[in-house]
Amino acid sequence: MVYGDAHVLREHENEAPAVFGAEQLPDDAEDDQPPRQAFLPAERITDRNQPVTLELRALTDGTTAMLAFTTLEALVTGCGEAQPWIAVEETSVPDLQRRCGAGQILWDVSVPTEQRRDEVSH
């Protein structure tokens, strides 16, 4: 890989010159971890340009809930083999809850068997 100009390459051989020091690195090792994902049941889309619609569930108290899952395996177990989904950064889930008007977020729940998606609908 070539970077800089000939003068930089001669002076630093195969290493780039230092541009920041240790004081600019994060203190916490967790900052080096990629963001965690959440998997959200959504309506199936056929056009990448159309907006995604999250599936909300009506609760017995009359409020609505947004379902969220910590793993794709948990989503399949809780919603069925054919459940369409989207993956988002876990930190964006509360904002999505607010934007879709859900009263609460239910994590890793099991949808009643009769409401699961076990076959792909066309």
Backbone as XML, in Angstrom:
<?xml version="1.0"?>
<chain id="A" units="angstrom">
  <residue number="1" name="MET">
    <atom name="N" x="0.852" y="-1.173" z="0.000"/>
    <atom name="CA" x="0.000" y="0.000" z="0.000"/>
    <atom name="C" x="0.892" y="1.228" z="0.000"/>
  </residue>
  <residue number="2" name="VAL">
    <atom name="N" x="0.532" y="2.206" z="-0.765"/>
    <atom name="CA" x="1.294" y="3.449" z="-0.847"/>
    <atom name="C" x="0.445" y="4.562" z="-0.268"/>
  </residue>
  <residue number="3" name="TYR">
    <atom name="N" x="1.064" y="5.413" z="0.522"/>
    <atom name="CA" x="0.372" y="6.552" z="1.110"/>
    <atom name="C" x="1.362" y="7.688" z="1.216"/>
  </residue>
  <residue number="4" name="GLY">
    <atom name="N" x="0.852" y="8.886" z="1.316"/>
    <atom name="CA" x="1.731" y="10.053" z="1.463"/>
    <atom name="C" x="2.518" y="10.307" z="0.190"/>
  </residue>
  <residue number="5" name="ASP">
    <atom name="N" x="3.659" y="10.939" z="0.362"/>
    <atom name="CA" x="4.529" y="11.192" z="-0.789"/>
    <atom name="C" x="5.855" y="10.478" z="-0.566"/>
  </residue>
  <residue number="6" name="ALA">
    <atom name="N" x="6.756" y="10.584" z="-1.516"/>
    <atom name="CA" x="8.037" y="9.879" z="-1.446"/>
    <atom name="C" x="8.818" y="10.270" z="-0.199"/>
  </residue>
  <residue number="7" name="HIS">
    <atom name="N" x="8.756" y="11.535" z="0.210"/>
    <atom name="CA" x="9.469" y="12.005" z="1.390"/>
    <atom name="C" x="8.974" y="11.286" z="2.651"/>
  </residue>
  <residue number="8" name="VAL">
    <atom name="N" x="7.667" y="11.133" z="2.779"/>
    <atom name="CA" x="7.091" y="10.463" z="3.938"/>
    <atom name="C" x="7.517" y="9.001" z="3.952"/>
  </residue>
  <residue number="9" name="LEU">
    <atom name="N" x="7.490" y="8.342" z="2.792"/>
    <atom name="CA" x="7.866" y="6.938" z="2.735"/>
    <atom name="C" x="9.333" y="6.737" z="3.112"/>
  </residue>
  <residue number="10" name="ARG">
    <atom name="N" x="10.218" y="7.620" z="2.656"/>
    <atom name="CA" x="11.637" y="7.494" z="2.995"/>
    <atom name="C" x="11.851" y="7.699" z="4.485"/>
  </residue>
  <residue number="11" name="GLU">
    <atom name="N" x="11.206" y="8.704" z="5.031"/>
    <atom name="CA" x="11.418" y="9.052" z="6.427"/>
    <atom name="C" x="10.837" y="8.021" z="7.391"/>
  </residue>
  <residue number="12" name="HIS">
    <atom name="N" x="9.717" y="7.398" z="7.027"/>
    <atom name="CA" x="9.016" y="6.489" z="7.935"/>
    <atom name="C" x="9.000" y="5.050" z="7.446"/>
  </residue>
  <residue number="13" name="GLU">
    <atom name="N" x="9.689" y="4.748" z="6.399"/>
    <atom name="CA" x="9.720" y="3.429" z="5.784"/>
    <atom name="C" x="8.306" y="2.925" z="5.531"/>
  </residue>
  <residue number="14" name="ASN">
    <atom name="N" x="7.902" y="1.801" z="6.096"/>
    <atom name="CA" x="6.588" y="1.224" z="5.810"/>
    <atom name="C" x="5.533" y="1.554" z="6.850"/>
  </residue>
  <residue number="15" name="GLU">
    <atom name="N" x="5.801" y="2.490" z="7.728"/>
    <atom name="CA" x="4.827" y="2.876" z="8.744"/>
    <atom name="C" x="4.343" y="4.291" z="8.485"/>
  </residue>
  <residue number="16" name="ALA">
    <atom name="N" x="3.087" y="4.514" z="8.750"/>
    <atom name="CA" x="2.553" y="5.867" z="8.632"/>
    <atom name="C" x="3.025" y="6.682" z="9.829"/>
  </residue>
  <residue number="17" name="PRO">
    <atom name="N" x="3.221" y="7.966" z="9.636"/>
    <atom name="CA" x="3.608" y="8.801" z="10.778"/>
    <atom name="C" x="2.486" y="8.840" z="11.809"/>
  </residue>
  <residue number="18" name="ALA">
    <atom name="N" x="2.827" y="8.973" z="13.080"/>
    <atom name="CA" x="1.841" y="9.042" z="14.148"/>
    <atom name="C" x="1.010" y="10.305" z="13.995"/>
  </residue>
  <residue number="19" name="VAL">
    <atom name="N" x="-0.306" y="10.156" z="14.137"/>
    <atom name="CA" x="-1.190" y="11.320" z="14.025"/>
    <atom name="C" x="-1.988" y="11.544" z="15.304"/>
  </residue>
  <residue number="20" name="PHE">
    <atom name="N" x="-2.025" y="10.583" z="16.201"/>
    <atom name="CA" x="-2.676" y="10.780" z="17.489"/>
    <atom name="C" x="-1.989" y="9.897" z="18.515"/>
  </residue>
  <residue number="21" name="GLY">
    <atom name="N" x="-2.145" y="10.270" z="19.758"/>
    <atom name="CA" x="-1.469" y="9.558" z="20.836"/>
    <atom name="C" x="-2.413" y="8.748" z="21.678"/>
  </residue>
  <residue number="22" name="ALA">
    <atom name="N" x="-1.863" y="8.096" z="22.684"/>
    <atom name="CA" x="-2.641" y="7.228" z="23.563"/>
    <atom name="C" x="-3.737" y="7.995" z="24.292"/>
  </residue>
  <residue number="23" name="GLU">
    <atom name="N" x="-3.539" y="9.294" z="24.523"/>
    <atom name="CA" x="-4.561" y="10.070" z="25.233"/>
    <atom name="C" x="-5.855" y="10.180" z="24.438"/>
  </residue>
  <residue number="24" name="GLN">
    <atom name="N" x="-5.823" y="9.870" z="23.144"/>
    <atom name="CA" x="-7.023" y="9.953" z="22.319"/>
    <atom name="C" x="-7.744" y="8.614" z="22.208"/>
  </residue>
  <residue number="25" name="LEU">
    <atom name="N" x="-7.161" y="7.556" z="22.738"/>
    <atom name="CA" x="-7.804" y="6.248" z="22.693"/>
    <atom name="C" x="-8.835" y="6.146" z="23.807"/>
  </residue>
  <residue number="26" name="PRO">
    <atom name="N" x="-9.895" y="5.380" z="23.585"/>
    <atom name="CA" x="-10.912" y="5.233" z="24.635"/>
    <atom name="C" x="-10.331" y="4.534" z="25.857"/>
  </residue>
  <residue number="27" name="ASP">
    <atom name="N" x="-10.804" y="4.945" z="27.034"/>
    <atom name="CA" x="-10.348" y="4.347" z="28.284"/>
    <atom name="C" x="-10.927" y="2.950" z="28.485"/>
  </residue>
  <residue number="28" name="ASP">
    <atom name="N" x="-12.151" y="2.750" z="28.067"/>
    <atom name="CA" x="-12.857" y="1.510" z="28.329"/>
    <atom name="C" x="-12.702" y="0.558" z="27.153"/>
  </residue>
  <residue number="29" name="ALA">
    <atom name="N" x="-12.348" y="-0.670" z="27.419"/>
    <atom name="CA" x="-12.175" y="-1.659" z="26.359"/>
    <atom name="C" x="-13.482" y="-1.948" z="25.635"/>
  </residue>
  <residue number="30" name="GLU">
    <atom name="N" x="-14.647" y="-1.703" z="26.282"/>
    <atom name="CA" x="-15.929" y="-1.940" z="25.628"/>
    <atom name="C" x="-16.110" y="-1.061" z="24.403"/>
  </residue>
  <residue number="31" name="ASP">
    <atom name="N" x="-15.453" y="0.078" z="24.365"/>
    <atom name="CA" x="-15.573" y="0.962" z="23.218"/>
    <atom name="C" x="-14.999" y="0.329" z="21.957"/>
  </residue>
  <residue number="32" name="ASP">
    <atom name="N" x="-14.163" y="-0.695" z="22.117"/>
    <atom name="CA" x="-13.588" y="-1.374" z="20.973"/>
    <atom name="C" x="-14.520" y="-2.437" z="20.402"/>
  </residue>
  <residue number="33" name="GLN">
    <atom name="N" x="-15.598" y="-2.730" z="21.103"/>
    <atom name="CA" x="-16.532" y="-3.749" z="20.664"/>
    <atom name="C" x="-17.490" y="-3.163" z="19.634"/>
  </residue>
  <residue number="34" name="PRO">
    <atom name="N" x="-17.857" y="-3.961" z="18.626"/>
    <atom name="CA" x="-18.855" y="-3.467" z="17.670"/>
    <atom name="C" x="-20.194" y="-3.300" z="18.366"/>
  </residue>
  <residue number="35" name="PRO">
    <atom name="N" x="-21.046" y="-2.433" z="17.850"/>
    <atom name="CA" x="-22.356" y="-2.246" z="18.483"/>
    <atom name="C" x="-23.142" y="-3.552" z="18.470"/>
  </residue>
  <residue number="36" name="ARG">
    <atom name="N" x="-23.882" y="-3.772" z="19.547"/>
    <atom name="CA" x="-24.729" y="-4.967" z="19.598"/>
    <atom name="C" x="-25.946" y="-4.745" z="18.717"/>
  </residue>
  <residue number="37" name="GLN">
    <atom name="N" x="-26.427" y="-5.819" z="18.150"/>
    <atom name="CA" x="-27.596" y="-5.735" z="17.290"/>
    <atom name="C" x="-28.844" y="-6.203" z="18.027"/>
  </residue>
  <residue number="38" name="ALA">
    <atom name="N" x="-29.961" y="-5.686" z="17.572"/>
    <atom name="CA" x="-31.269" y="-6.156" z="18.001"/>
    <atom name="C" x="-32.015" y="-6.552" z="16.737"/>
  </residue>
  <residue number="39" name="PHE">
    <atom name="N" x="-32.840" y="-7.555" z="16.848"/>
    <atom name="CA" x="-33.594" y="-8.064" z="15.711"/>
    <atom name="C" x="-35.064" y="-7.783" z="15.962"/>
  </residue>
  <residue number="40" name="LEU">
    <atom name="N" x="-35.694" y="-7.084" z="15.016"/>
    <atom name="CA" x="-37.072" y="-6.631" z="15.193"/>
    <atom name="C" x="-37.980" y="-7.235" z="14.130"/>
  </residue>
  <residue number="41" name="PRO">
    <atom name="N" x="-39.099" y="-7.849" z="14.529"/>
    <atom name="CA" x="-40.063" y="-8.335" z="13.544"/>
    <atom name="C" x="-40.592" y="-7.162" z="12.714"/>
  </residue>
  <residue number="42" name="ALA">
    <atom name="N" x="-40.679" y="-7.381" z="11.417"/>
    <atom name="CA" x="-41.130" y="-6.325" z="10.520"/>
    <atom name="C" x="-41.993" y="-6.939" z="9.422"/>
  </residue>
  <residue number="43" name="GLU">
    <atom name="N" x="-42.724" y="-6.098" z="8.739"/>
    <atom name="CA" x="-43.478" y="-6.563" z="7.579"/>
    <atom name="C" x="-42.493" y="-6.825" z="6.446"/>
  </residue>
  <residue number="44" name="ARG">
    <atom name="N" x="-42.783" y="-7.836" z="5.648"/>
    <atom name="CA" x="-41.918" y="-8.175" z="4.520"/>
    <atom name="C" x="-41.957" y="-7.032" z="3.492"/>
  </residue>
  <residue number="45" name="ILE">
    <atom name="N" x="-40.784" y="-6.676" z="2.990"/>
    <atom name="CA" x="-40.718" y="-5.662" z="1.950"/>
    <atom name="C" x="-40.170" y="-6.308" z="0.681"/>
  </residue>
  <residue number="46" name="THR">
    <atom name="N" x="-40.615" y="-5.797" z="-0.452"/>
    <atom name="CA" x="-40.152" y="-6.322" z="-1.729"/>
    <atom name="C" x="-39.350" y="-5.281" z="-2.494"/>
  </residue>
  <residue number="47" name="ASP">
    <atom name="N" x="-39.375" y="-4.058" z="-2.031"/>
    <atom name="CA" x="-38.667" y="-2.962" z="-2.685"/>
    <atom name="C" x="-37.800" y="-2.265" z="-1.643"/>
  </residue>
  <residue number="48" name="ARG">
    <atom name="N" x="-36.490" y="-2.240" z="-1.878"/>
    <atom name="CA" x="-35.572" y="-1.626" z="-0.915"/>
    <atom name="C" x="-35.852" y="-0.141" z="-0.686"/>
  </residue>
  <residue number="49" name="ASN">
    <atom name="N" x="-36.590" y="0.489" z="-1.580"/>
    <atom name="CA" x="-36.885" y="1.914" z="-1.434"/>
    <atom name="C" x="-38.123" y="2.177" z="-0.582"/>
  </residue>
  <residue number="50" name="GLN">
    <atom name="N" x="-38.873" y="1.146" z="-0.261"/>
    <atom name="CA" x="-40.065" y="1.362" z="0.559"/>
    <atom name="C" x="-39.672" y="1.347" z="2.032"/>
  </residue>
  <residue number="51" name="PRO">
    <atom name="N" x="-40.368" y="2.113" z="2.853"/>
    <atom name="CA" x="-40.037" y="2.146" z="4.288"/>
    <atom name="C" x="-40.374" y="0.817" z="4.965"/>
  </residue>
  <residue number="52" name="VAL">
    <atom name="N" x="-39.660" y="0.539" z="6.027"/>
    <atom name="CA" x="-39.889" y="-0.671" z="6.806"/>
    <atom name="C" x="-40.995" y="-0.392" z="7.820"/>
  </residue>
  <residue number="53" name="THR">
    <atom name="N" x="-41.918" y="-1.341" z="7.969"/>
    <atom name="CA" x="-42.975" y="-1.244" z="8.966"/>
    <atom name="C" x="-42.719" y="-2.304" z="10.030"/>
  </residue>
  <residue number="54" name="LEU">
    <atom name="N" x="-42.501" y="-1.860" z="11.253"/>
    <atom name="CA" x="-42.301" y="-2.788" z="12.358"/>
    <atom name="C" x="-43.642" y="-3.380" z="12.770"/>
  </residue>
  <residue number="55" name="GLU">
    <atom name="N" x="-43.628" y="-4.638" z="13.164"/>
    <atom name="CA" x="-44.841" y="-5.277" z="13.662"/>
    <atom name="C" x="-45.026" y="-4.921" z="15.129"/>
  </residue>
  <residue number="56" name="LEU">
    <atom name="N" x="-46.200" y="-4.437" z="15.463"/>
    <atom name="CA" x="-46.550" y="-4.145" z="16.849"/>
    <atom name="C" x="-47.571" y="-5.178" z="17.304"/>
  </residue>
  <residue number="57" name="ARG">
    <atom name="N" x="-47.601" y="-5.424" z="18.594"/>
    <atom name="CA" x="-48.542" y="-6.383" z="19.165"/>
    <atom name="C" x="-49.457" y="-5.680" z="20.156"/>
  </residue>
  <residue number="58" name="ALA">
    <atom name="N" x="-50.746" y="-5.985" z="20.070"/>
    <atom name="CA" x="-51.715" y="-5.443" z="21.020"/>
    <atom name="C" x="-51.632" y="-6.245" z="22.306"/>
  </residue>
  <residue number="59" name="LEU">
    <atom name="N" x="-51.605" y="-5.541" z="23.425"/>
    <atom name="CA" x="-51.568" y="-6.186" z="24.733"/>
    <atom name="C" x="-52.960" y="-6.185" z="25.341"/>
  </residue>
  <residue number="60" name="THR">
    <atom name="N" x="-53.178" y="-7.027" z="26.332"/>
    <atom name="CA" x="-54.510" y="-7.149" z="26.939"/>
    <atom name="C" x="-54.968" y="-5.870" z="27.622"/>
  </residue>
  <residue number="61" name="ASP">
    <atom name="N" x="-54.020" y="-5.000" z="28.004"/>
    <atom name="CA" x="-54.418" y="-3.750" z="28.660"/>
    <atom name="C" x="-54.727" y="-2.631" z="27.659"/>
  </residue>
  <residue number="62" name="GLY">
    <atom name="N" x="-54.730" y="-2.975" z="26.363"/>
    <atom name="CA" x="-55.064" y="-1.996" z="25.339"/>
    <atom name="C" x="-53.876" y="-1.235" z="24.776"/>
  </residue>
  <residue number="63" name="THR">
    <atom name="N" x="-52.700" y="-1.405" z="25.333"/>
    <atom name="CA" x="-51.505" y="-0.740" z="24.804"/>
    <atom name="C" x="-50.863" y="-1.613" z="23.730"/>
  </residue>
  <residue number="64" name="THR">
    <atom name="N" x="-49.876" y="-1.055" z="23.063"/>
    <atom name="CA" x="-49.152" y="-1.809" z="22.049"/>
    <atom name="C" x="-47.705" y="-1.986" z="22.476"/>
  </residue>
  <residue number="65" name="ALA">
    <atom name="N" x="-47.116" y="-3.051" z="21.985"/>
    <atom name="CA" x="-45.718" y="-3.342" z="22.289"/>
    <atom name="C" x="-44.957" y="-3.613" z="21.002"/>
  </residue>
  <residue number="66" name="MET">
    <atom name="N" x="-43.711" y="-3.222" z="21.025"/>
    <atom name="CA" x="-42.785" y="-3.552" z="19.954"/>
    <atom name="C" x="-41.956" y="-4.731" z="20.445"/>
  </residue>
  <residue number="67" name="LEU">
    <atom name="N" x="-41.817" y="-5.755" z="19.613"/>
    <atom name="CA" x="-41.005" y="-6.900" z="19.989"/>
    <atom name="C" x="-39.566" y="-6.663" z="19.552"/>
  </residue>
  <residue number="68" name="ALA">
    <atom name="N" x="-38.632" y="-7.095" z="20.390"/>
    <atom name="CA" x="-37.211" y="-6.991" z="20.073"/>
    <atom name="C" x="-36.527" y="-8.256" z="20.590"/>
  </residue>
  <residue number="69" name="PHE">
    <atom name="N" x="-35.526" y="-8.702" z="19.850"/>
    <atom name="CA" x="-34.838" y="-9.934" z="20.197"/>
    <atom name="C" x="-33.333" y="-9.693" z="20.203"/>
  </residue>
  <residue number="70" name="THR">
    <atom name="N" x="-32.679" y="-10.342" z="21.150"/>
    <atom name="CA" x="-31.233" y="-10.142" z="21.302"/>
    <atom name="C" x="-30.422" y="-10.975" z="20.323"/>
  </residue>
  <residue number="71" name="THR">
    <atom name="N" x="-31.019" y="-12.022" z="19.764"/>
    <atom name="CA" x="-30.345" y="-12.831" z="18.750"/>
    <atom name="C" x="-31.348" y="-13.210" z="17.674"/>
  </residue>
  <residue number="72" name="LEU">
    <atom name="N" x="-30.834" y="-13.559" z="16.521"/>
    <atom name="CA" x="-31.710" y="-14.023" z="15.445"/>
    <atom name="C" x="-32.345" y="-15.355" z="15.823"/>
  </residue>
  <residue number="73" name="GLU">
    <atom name="N" x="-31.607" y="-16.191" z="16.518"/>
    <atom name="CA" x="-32.155" y="-17.468" z="16.977"/>
    <atom name="C" x="-33.355" y="-17.246" z="17.907"/>
  </residue>
  <residue number="74" name="ALA">
    <atom name="N" x="-33.258" y="-16.269" z="18.796"/>
    <atom name="CA" x="-34.370" y="-15.961" z="19.699"/>
    <atom name="C" x="-35.584" y="-15.464" z="18.924"/>
  </residue>
  <residue number="75" name="LEU">
    <atom name="N" x="-35.368" y="-14.683" z="17.865"/>
    <atom name="CA" x="-36.481" y="-14.205" z="17.045"/>
    <atom name="C" x="-37.175" y="-15.372" z="16.363"/>
  </residue>
  <residue number="76" name="VAL">
    <atom name="N" x="-36.419" y="-16.280" z="15.772"/>
    <atom name="CA" x="-37.010" y="-17.439" z="15.093"/>
    <atom name="C" x="-37.753" y="-18.316" z="16.092"/>
  </residue>
  <residue number="77" name="THR">
    <atom name="N" x="-37.174" y="-18.523" z="17.267"/>
    <atom name="CA" x="-37.825" y="-19.322" z="18.298"/>
    <atom name="C" x="-39.115" y="-18.662" z="18.769"/>
  </residue>
  <residue number="78" name="GLY">
    <atom name="N" x="-39.109" y="-17.357" z="18.912"/>
    <atom name="CA" x="-40.264" y="-16.642" z="19.434"/>
    <atom name="C" x="-41.331" y="-16.296" z="18.426"/>
  </residue>
  <residue number="79" name="CYS">
    <atom name="N" x="-40.953" y="-16.192" z="17.133"/>
    <atom name="CA" x="-41.913" y="-15.714" z="16.132"/>
    <atom name="C" x="-42.168" y="-16.675" z="14.974"/>
  </residue>
  <residue number="80" name="GLY">
    <atom name="N" x="-41.341" y="-17.674" z="14.824"/>
    <atom name="CA" x="-41.539" y="-18.624" z="13.730"/>
    <atom name="C" x="-40.474" y="-18.494" z="12.654"/>
  </residue>
  <residue number="81" name="GLU">
    <atom name="N" x="-40.357" y="-19.559" z="11.888"/>
    <atom name="CA" x="-39.312" y="-19.674" z="10.860"/>
    <atom name="C" x="-39.406" y="-18.622" z="9.753"/>
  </residue>
  <residue number="82" name="ALA">
    <atom name="N" x="-40.595" y="-18.176" z="9.429"/>
    <atom name="CA" x="-40.771" y="-17.291" z="8.272"/>
    <atom name="C" x="-40.969" y="-15.824" z="8.657"/>
  </residue>
  <residue number="83" name="GLN">
    <atom name="N" x="-40.679" y="-15.462" z="9.896"/>
    <atom name="CA" x="-40.873" y="-14.082" z="10.350"/>
    <atom name="C" x="-39.882" y="-13.144" z="9.668"/>
  </residue>
  <residue number="84" name="PRO">
    <atom name="N" x="-40.364" y="-12.168" z="8.899"/>
    <atom name="CA" x="-39.449" y="-11.149" z="8.370"/>
    <atom name="C" x="-38.906" y="-10.305" z="9.519"/>
  </residue>
  <residue number="85" name="TRP">
    <atom name="N" x="-37.708" y="-9.775" z="9.361"/>
    <atom name="CA" x="-37.068" y="-9.022" z="10.437"/>
    <atom name="C" x="-36.095" y="-8.017" z="9.875"/>
  </residue>
  <residue number="86" name="ILE">
    <atom name="N" x="-35.716" y="-7.090" z="10.741"/>
    <atom name="CA" x="-34.623" y="-6.169" z="10.429"/>
    <atom name="C" x="-33.648" y="-6.223" z="11.607"/>
  </residue>
  <residue number="87" name="ALA">
    <atom name="N" x="-32.407" y="-5.920" z="11.334"/>
    <atom name="CA" x="-31.393" y="-5.825" z="12.382"/>
    <atom name="C" x="-31.017" y="-4.358" z="12.521"/>
  </residue>
  <residue number="88" name="VAL">
    <atom name="N" x="-30.961" y="-3.891" z="13.761"/>
    <atom name="CA" x="-30.598" y="-2.502" z="14.051"/>
    <atom name="C" x="-29.625" y="-2.493" z="15.218"/>
  </residue>
  <residue number="89" name="GLU">
    <atom name="N" x="-28.942" y="-1.384" z="15.406"/>
    <atom name="CA" x="-28.112" y="-1.255" z="16.596"/>
    <atom name="C" x="-29.021" y="-1.239" z="17.813"/>
  </residue>
  <residue number="90" name="GLU">
    <atom name="N" x="-28.626" y="-1.982" z="18.830"/>
    <atom name="CA" x="-29.445" y="-2.089" z="20.040"/>
    <atom name="C" x="-29.765" y="-0.720" z="20.644"/>
  </residue>
  <residue number="91" name="THR">
    <atom name="N" x="-28.843" y="0.207" z="20.524"/>
    <atom name="CA" x="-29.057" y="1.536" z="21.103"/>
    <atom name="C" x="-30.149" y="2.324" z="20.393"/>
  </residue>
  <residue number="92" name="SER">
    <atom name="N" x="-30.534" y="1.916" z="19.177"/>
    <atom name="CA" x="-31.576" y="2.644" z="18.447"/>
    <atom name="C" x="-32.980" y="2.134" z="18.764"/>
  </residue>
  <residue number="93" name="VAL">
    <atom name="N" x="-33.097" y="1.052" z="19.518"/>
    <atom name="CA" x="-34.414" y="0.463" z="19.796"/>
    <atom name="C" x="-35.348" y="1.437" z="20.521"/>
  </residue>
  <residue number="94" name="PRO">
    <atom name="N" x="-34.914" y="2.140" z="21.577"/>
    <atom name="CA" x="-35.843" y="3.081" z="22.225"/>
    <atom name="C" x="-36.352" y="4.176" z="21.275"/>
  </residue>
  <residue number="95" name="ASP">
    <atom name="N" x="-35.505" y="4.655" z="20.391"/>
    <atom name="CA" x="-35.945" y="5.673" z="19.433"/>
    <atom name="C" x="-36.971" y="5.081" z="18.468"/>
  </residue>
  <residue number="96" name="LEU">
    <atom name="N" x="-36.751" y="3.865" z="18.018"/>
    <atom name="CA" x="-37.723" y="3.220" z="17.126"/>
    <atom name="C" x="-39.047" y="2.991" z="17.847"/>
  </residue>
  <residue number="97" name="GLN">
    <atom name="N" x="-38.982" y="2.645" z="19.128"/>
    <atom name="CA" x="-40.205" y="2.485" z="19.917"/>
    <atom name="C" x="-40.995" y="3.788" z="19.928"/>
  </residue>
  <residue number="98" name="ARG">
    <atom name="N" x="-40.295" y="4.878" z="20.183"/>
    <atom name="CA" x="-40.948" y="6.189" z="20.218"/>
    <atom name="C" x="-41.546" y="6.525" z="18.860"/>
  </residue>
  <residue number="99" name="ARG">
    <atom name="N" x="-40.785" y="6.295" z="17.797"/>
    <atom name="CA" x="-41.230" y="6.666" z="16.453"/>
    <atom name="C" x="-42.422" y="5.845" z="15.969"/>
  </residue>
  <residue number="100" name="CYS">
    <atom name="N" x="-42.527" y="4.593" z="16.412"/>
    <atom name="CA" x="-43.658" y="3.783" z="15.953"/>
    <atom name="C" x="-44.837" y="3.838" z="16.925"/>
  </residue>
  <residue number="101" name="GLY">
    <atom name="N" x="-44.668" y="4.516" z="18.056"/>
    <atom name="CA" x="-45.771" y="4.718" z="18.987"/>
    <atom name="C" x="-46.079" y="3.544" z="19.889"/>
  </residue>
  <residue number="102" name="ALA">
    <atom name="N" x="-45.146" y="2.625" z="20.052"/>
    <atom name="CA" x="-45.378" y="1.476" z="20.938"/>
    <atom name="C" x="-45.273" y="1.918" z="22.390"/>
  </residue>
  <residue number="103" name="GLY">
    <atom name="N" x="-46.149" y="1.375" z="23.219"/>
    <atom name="CA" x="-46.140" y="1.718" z="24.634"/>
    <atom name="C" x="-44.963" y="1.117" z="25.388"/>
  </residue>
  <residue number="104" name="GLN">
    <atom name="N" x="-44.465" y="-0.016" z="24.908"/>
    <atom name="CA" x="-43.338" y="-0.659" z="25.572"/>
    <atom name="C" x="-42.588" y="-1.564" z="24.601"/>
  </residue>
  <residue number="105" name="ILE">
    <atom name="N" x="-41.436" y="-2.029" z="25.034"/>
    <atom name="CA" x="-40.620" y="-2.971" z="24.275"/>
    <atom name="C" x="-40.628" y="-4.288" z="25.039"/>
  </residue>
  <residue number="106" name="LEU">
    <atom name="N" x="-40.932" y="-5.362" z="24.357"/>
    <atom name="CA" x="-40.868" y="-6.692" z="24.953"/>
    <atom name="C" x="-39.685" y="-7.426" z="24.328"/>
  </residue>
  <residue number="107" name="TRP">
    <atom name="N" x="-38.726" y="-7.806" z="25.166"/>
    <atom name="CA" x="-37.506" y="-8.458" z="24.689"/>
    <atom name="C" x="-37.642" y="-9.981" z="24.781"/>
  </residue>
  <residue number="108" name="ASP">
    <atom name="N" x="-37.250" y="-10.659" z="23.708"/>
    <atom name="CA" x="-37.124" y="-12.117" z="23.664"/>
    <atom name="C" x="-38.370" y="-12.848" z="24.166"/>
  </residue>
  <residue number="109" name="VAL">
    <atom name="N" x="-39.538" y="-12.401" z="23.727"/>
    <atom name="CA" x="-40.789" y="-13.055" z="24.130"/>
    <atom name="C" x="-41.180" y="-14.121" z="23.106"/>
  </residue>
  <residue number="110" name="SER">
    <atom name="N" x="-42.081" y="-14.967" z="23.517"/>
    <atom name="CA" x="-42.585" y="-16.013" z="22.640"/>
    <atom name="C" x="-44.008" y="-15.652" z="22.217"/>
  </residue>
  <residue number="111" name="VAL">
    <atom name="N" x="-44.217" y="-15.506" z="20.921"/>
    <atom name="CA" x="-45.532" y="-15.195" z="20.367"/>
    <atom name="C" x="-46.355" y="-16.487" z="20.403"/>
  </residue>
  <residue number="112" name="PRO">
    <atom name="N" x="-47.657" y="-16.396" z="20.731"/>
    <atom name="CA" x="-48.483" y="-17.605" z="20.724"/>
    <atom name="C" x="-48.354" y="-18.352" z="19.384"/>
  </residue>
  <residue number="113" name="THR">
    <atom name="N" x="-48.343" y="-19.660" z="19.460"/>
    <atom name="CA" x="-48.115" y="-20.513" z="18.288"/>
    <atom name="C" x="-49.014" y="-20.150" z="17.114"/>
  </residue>
  <residue number="114" name="GLU">
    <atom name="N" x="-50.269" y="-19.883" z="17.393"/>
    <atom name="CA" x="-51.212" y="-19.581" z="16.295"/>
    <atom name="C" x="-50.918" y="-18.238" z="15.619"/>
  </residue>
  <residue number="115" name="GLN">
    <atom name="N" x="-50.077" y="-17.403" z="16.225"/>
    <atom name="CA" x="-49.740" y="-16.105" z="15.631"/>
    <atom name="C" x="-48.351" y="-16.092" z="14.997"/>
  </residue>
  <residue number="116" name="ARG">
    <atom name="N" x="-47.643" y="-17.187" z="15.029"/>
    <atom name="CA" x="-46.293" y="-17.248" z="14.469"/>
    <atom name="C" x="-46.322" y="-17.415" z="12.965"/>
  </residue>
  <residue number="117" name="ARG">
    <atom name="N" x="-45.252" y="-16.988" z="12.357"/>
    <atom name="CA" x="-45.112" y="-17.147" z="10.912"/>
    <atom name="C" x="-44.256" y="-18.382" z="10.656"/>
  </residue>
  <residue number="118" name="ASP">
    <atom name="N" x="-44.915" y="-19.436" z="10.204"/>
    <atom name="CA" x="-44.185" y="-20.669" z="9.940"/>
    <atom name="C" x="-44.023" y="-20.945" z="8.450"/>
  </residue>
  <residue number="119" name="GLU">
    <atom name="N" x="-44.766" y="-20.207" z="7.631"/>
    <atom name="CA" x="-44.651" y="-20.365" z="6.179"/>
    <atom name="C" x="-44.486" y="-18.990" z="5.564"/>
  </residue>
  <residue number="120" name="VAL">
    <atom name="N" x="-43.725" y="-18.950" z="4.495"/>
    <atom name="CA" x="-43.548" y="-17.698" z="3.771"/>
    <atom name="C" x="-44.818" y="-17.429" z="2.988"/>
  </residue>
  <residue number="121" name="SER">
    <atom name="N" x="-45.419" y="-16.246" z="3.201"/>
    <atom name="CA" x="-46.617" y="-15.889" z="2.443"/>
    <atom name="C" x="-46.219" y="-15.101" z="1.203"/>
  </residue>
  <residue number="122" name="HIS">
    <atom name="N" x="-46.912" y="-15.333" z="0.137"/>
    <atom name="CA" x="-46.582" y="-14.637" z="-1.133"/>
    <atom name="C" x="-47.647" y="-13.653" z="-1.493"/>
  </residue>
</chain>
